[in-house]
């Protein structure tokens, strides 16, 4: 069993996650491009070409068609997982991140008293410029765990 979860800028997950992220300018870049990427991933995978790379117009990397489909169908909801996970959780995000995409608040609420919520003001997804604050929060939290 996992003793504790430190969720640092964890995405929301769930069935609508890829379309939500794309509609906000990431991954496929927008809703129309999301539909085109999804159609291409389906077409390639159905043709036995799931290992083919496809470009993501709103992101800096490519992905295989099969991986896109896997993400669209199998990424669990972080909030639901937090609700069911029995151990302590650190729910952390940068203050510059969108809470709709990185739902630390919703994770902490779902976990109730087992979770600690921390939003590091001025922090982006990579905690650029707030690395010391990030390290302090995470270190303090781990040191405070039992046993």
KAQUIMO-V820266 format. One record per pair of residues at least 6 apart in sequence whose ideal C-beta (glycine too) atoms are under 6 Angstrom apart, sorted by the first residue. I is the first residue (numbers start at 1). J is the second residue. Records with the same first field share a line. If there is no record, write none. Layout:
I = J ; J
//
This chain:
4 = 87 ; 88 ; 145
5 = 89
6 = 90
7 = 91
8 = 92
9 = 93 ; 102 ; 125
10 = 78
12 = 78 ; 103
13 = 75 ; 76 ; 77 ; 78
14 = 77
17 = 75
18 = 71 ; 72
19 = 34
21 = 27
22 = 28 ; 34
23 = 31
25 = 58
26 = 58
27 = 56 ; 58 ; 59
28 = 34 ; 37 ; 56 ; 58
29 = 57 ; 58
33 = 57
40 = 54
41 = 65 ; 68 ; 69
44 = 52 ; 65
45 = 65 ; 66 ; 69
50 = 65 ; 66
51 = 64
52 = 65
53 = 62 ; 64
54 = 65
55 = 62
78 = 107
79 = 103 ; 106 ; 107 ; 110
82 = 89 ; 107 ; 110 ; 111
83 = 110
88 = 114
89 = 111 ; 114 ; 115
90 = 116 ; 141
91 = 104 ; 107 ; 108 ; 115 ; 117
92 = 104 ; 118
93 = 102 ; 104 ; 119
94 = 120 ; 123 ; 124 ; 127
95 = 119 ; 121 ; 122 ; 123
96 = 124
97 = 125
99 = 105
104 = 117
108 = 115 ; 117
118 = 137
120 = 130 ; 133 ; 134
122 = 130
123 = 130
127 = 134
//
